[in-house]
């Protein structure tokens, strides 16, 4: 059982503790066959919706309880990486609608994604631009009461299974970051094509999408023309700390598994834990986990306390928590010895799951640039 004493830190109130307990109960009851990733993801979205776990992934009033989002991701990741993924994408995929959508846009999609009856996706990355969002080239050309989409998106989570996509395209109001807009797109539109499904070391639904003269109504625009970069960054500002929380969940599970291993595995007639070097590894893991949790829940609490942006806090949390979770899990694999690299074991699965978190929603090196620039601005 993972340590839950952190729930009594001053970042949380009774409602957050009750929420964590509810998500824990739901996560313990999840029983999904992962042999078909698409089917498993659909089933997880349905179950999380039916049990109310998806409730904080959006709101009609444009607000988020980031602490609830982080707590949910931490708990779900500790139990099942794909369940965490399913939860996270329901929020990230509709974050732009929550923050900037019209009442009609919110009424059409948010009740469905919260209930788990519609799957959402966030289509930002392109083949020629990842972290450099301003270099995106996909276009949305105005044509009367419509926009015409042309271009490709890639590494799109839930690509191929989503019912609704928040998509970013260049509308040309200005060069660079100021010439992008955000749109709501559905996969039934002519000109929308899934051209490739992408396989990764930790299976998730991922795809490359192509848009060829794909017409969408002007009412699909989220916010105002040219506001796309601001919208994308605002969404990532909320959800970046939750990536760190997922990493924390993976790390907590790795420590749990390691503690079981070193207390039950014997070397020369004594538990592995009796070796001082092993105790040093366990101490390092516990320290990295607590330090990560402090950064994560500081960021979430700061946002929930009214800060309009948590760029610095979220970047620090994501950078530190994802990098340290990689270290914690690597130590767990080492403590398991040969069993640690046996395919399908818990620590081997965690080893594959954690790696992508240091890349998506802003790679670790990008977070360092953000932190440095924020430090310069505050000096």
N, C-alpha and C positions, 0 to 999 in steps of 0.2 A: 504494500500500500504506500503510495507516494506521500511525502510530507505535505500536510495541509496547514501547518501552523502559520504560513505566510498570509492566510486569509484573515488573520487577526491584526495584520499591519494596519496603520491608520489610513491606507489608501482605500479600504473597503468598509462597507456598512453591512447590516444584517441582510439586506436584499441581495447583495453580491454573494454572501456566503450561502444563502438559500439557492441562488441561481447555480453556483458551482456544484452544490449537492444534487440538484436536479439533473444537470448535464452529466454528472458522474453516474447517476442511476440509469439514465438513458444509454450512455456509452457502454456500461457493463452489460446491457441487454442486447446490444447490437449483435446480429449474427447473420452476416452477409457473405455469400460465396464470391470470392475475388477472382475466380478463374476467367470471368468475362468482365473486363474493367468497365465497359460502358453500362452494362446491366447493373453491376454493383453500384456504380455512381448514381444511377437513376433510383435504385432501391434505397440507397442511403439518404438521398434528398427527400424522398417520400417519407421515410421513417423520421427523419429529423424535423420535417414539417409537421407531421401528425403529432409529435410529442411536444411541440412548441419551442424546440431548440433553435429554430430559424427566426424566432420573433425579433431578436435585436439586429438582424442583418439589414433591416431598412426601417424607415418610419415615414409617416405621412407629413410630419411637421418639419422634416429636414434635419432631425437630430440623431445622434448616435450615443449609446452608452458604450464607450470604447473599452471600459473595464469588463463589461459583460462579453464583448466580442473576444477580448484577450483570454478571459477565463474559459470560454467555450473552446477556443482553439487549443489552449493548453491541455485541457482535459481530453478532448477528442484525439489530439495527436498522441497523447500518452497511450490511448487504447488502439487507435486505428488511423494510420496516415491518410487513407482514402476518405474516411469520415471527416477528418479535418479539412481536406481539400474540398469536399462537397459543401461543407458549411461555409468555408471562406469564399468560394466563388459566388454563392448566393448573395453575399454582401458586396464583394468587389464588382460583380457584374452589374448590379443595380445602384451602386454608390452614387453615380452621376445623376440618376433619376431622383434619388433621395435628396441630394444636395441642391440640384438645379432644375429638376423637372417641373413641368406644369401640373396643375391638379389633375388634368385628364391623363397625363402620362403616368402619374403616380397611381391613380385609381385603376388604370388598366393593368399594370404589371406588379406593383408591390404586394398586393394581397396574394397574388398567385405565387410569387417567389418565396414569400414568408410561409405560405402553406405547403410548399414543396410540390405544387402542381405545375410549376414551370421552372425550367433550369435556365440560369443566366450565365453570360460570358462577357469578358472585357477584352475588346479587340483593339490593341494599341500597337504592339510590336510588328515591325515589317522586316522582310528579308535583308534590307540594307541598313536598318537602323534598329538598335535595341535600346541601350541606355540613352542614346542621343535622339530623344523623341522629336526635337525640332527638325531633324533631318528626314522625317517621314515624307513620302512622296505620293501616297494614295490621294486621289482627288475626289471632291464632291462638287460638281458643277451645277450651278443653278439653272433650271430650265422651267420657267413659268412657276407653277405651284408645286414643283418637284425639284429634287436634286438627283444627279446621275453619278453613281459611284464607279470608279475605275481604279484597280490596283490590287495588291495582295497584302494579307496579314498572315503572320506565322507565329508559331509557338503559342497559339491561342488555347488556353485552358477551357475545357468543355466544348472545344471546337468539334462540330459534327454531331453533338447531342443537345446543344442548347436550344431553347425556344426563343430566346431574346438575347441580342448582342448590343452592348454599348460600343459603338465604333467611332474611331477618330479619323478624320480625313481633312485634307488641305482644301480650304475654300478660297484662299488667296487674298484675304483682306490686307495682309502685310507679309513680308518675308519672314522666314524662320518660325519661331514659336507662336507669333501673333496671327498667323494665317491659317489656323486649324479650327475645326468645329467638331462637335460631338453629336452623334445620331443614334436613334433606336432603330435596329435592323432585325428583321425576322428571316429565318432560313427558307421560307416558302417563296421569296421574291425571285422573279426571273433574273438571271444574271449572277445569282449567288451560287457559288460552287465550292465544295470541299474537295481540294485537289490532292491532299495528302494527309494521312494520319501519321503522327509522329510517335515513335516508340522510344521510351526512356528507361533508365536503370530502375526507376521506381514507377511502375505503370500508372498513368493517369490519362484521361481523355485529352488529347492534344492534337491540333490540326493546323494545316495551312489553308487559308481561305482565299478565293479569288473572286473579284467583282468585275464583271464585264458589262458595261452600260446598264448597271443595275439601278432602276428608278425607285426612289423612295419619296413619299410625300414630304412636303416642306414642314408639315406638323411633326415629323420625326426628329427635327432639330431639338437638341437639348440646350437650354440657355439661349445665347445669342450668337450670331456668326462671329468667328474669330476668337471665341471664348474657350475653345477646346483644350488648349494647353493648360490654362488655369483650372479647368474642370478636372483634367487628368491628374494634375498635381494635387489638387484638393482631395480627390479620392484616395490617392496613394498616401497622402499625409495622414489620413485616418487609418488606413489598413496596413501600413508598413509596420506599425508596432505589433499588429496581430501576427505578422510573419514571425517576429521574434518570439511571440508567445507560443506558436506552434513548435519552434525550435526548442523552447523550454520544455514543452511537453515530451518531445523526443528524448531530451537529455534526462528528464526525471525518470522516464521508463528505463533508460540505459543504466542509471544508477541503481534503480530497484533490482534490475536483472543482475547487475554486478554484485550487489550485496548478497543476493541469494547464492550466487556462485561461490563467492569467497568464504561464505559460512558453511557451505555444504561440501565443497571440494577439499580434499585432504592431501597434503604433501608431507611426506616423511612422518606420518602419524598425527599431524596437527592441521587444523583448518588453515586454508590459504590466507585467511585474514590475519593470522598471527605473524606473518612476515611484515616487518616494518615498511618495506618498499611498497607492499600492497596497501598498507594503511595510508601511505603517502599518496598513492593514486586515488584512493577513496576520498581523502581530504581535499585534494585538488578538484575532484568532480563536484563535491558538495559546495565548495567555495565558488566555483564557476556558476553553478546553478543559482545560488542565492544572489550573487552579484548581478546575474542576468535578470532575475526576477525584479530586483530593485529598479533597474533601468527601465524595464518594460512597464511596470505598474506606475512608475513616476510619469512616464510619457502618457499613459492612458488616463491617469488621474489629472494631469495637467490639462489635457483636452477636455475631459468631463467637467473640469472646474471653470471652463469658459474661455480658455485660450483659443483664438481663432486659428492658429497654426501651431504645430508641434514639430516643425521640420527638423530642428536640432535634436530634440529629445527622441523622436522616432528613429532618426538615422543612427544615433548612438545605440539605442536599444537593438535595432536590427543588426548592425555591424557586430556588436559584442555578443549578443545571444546566439546568433547563427554560427559565428566562428567558434565560440566556446562549446556549443553543443556538438560541433564536429569533433572537438578535442575530447569531450566527455564520452562520446560514443566510441571513438577510437580506443580510448582506455578500456572501455567495457569489452570491446572485441579482444583486446590484448589479454585481459584477465580470463577470458573464456578459452584462450589458446586455440587449438584446431577447431573446436566446436564453434568458435566465434565467426568462422568463415564458411561454415556449413550452410548451403543454400536453404533458405526458408526459416532459419532460426530467428528469434526475435532481434538479437543484436545485429545480425547480418542484414535483416530488413531495415533496421534503423540506420545502418551505415549507408544504405542506398537512398533512403528517404531524405536524409538531412542535406545531402550535397546540393540539391537544387535550390534550397532556401538561401544559400549564399550568392545566388545568381539572380533569381527573379525578384521583381519589384525593386530593382536597384541593386546591382552587384556590390560586393563588399568594398571594392576600390572606389566605386561611385559614392558610397556612403562616406568614405574618408574625405572625398572632395567636398561633399555637402557640409560635413562637420567643420572642416577647415574654413570654408567660406563663412559659415555662421559664426565661427569664432572671430574672424576678422571683422565682421559687421558689428559684433557686440563690443569690440575693443575701443 
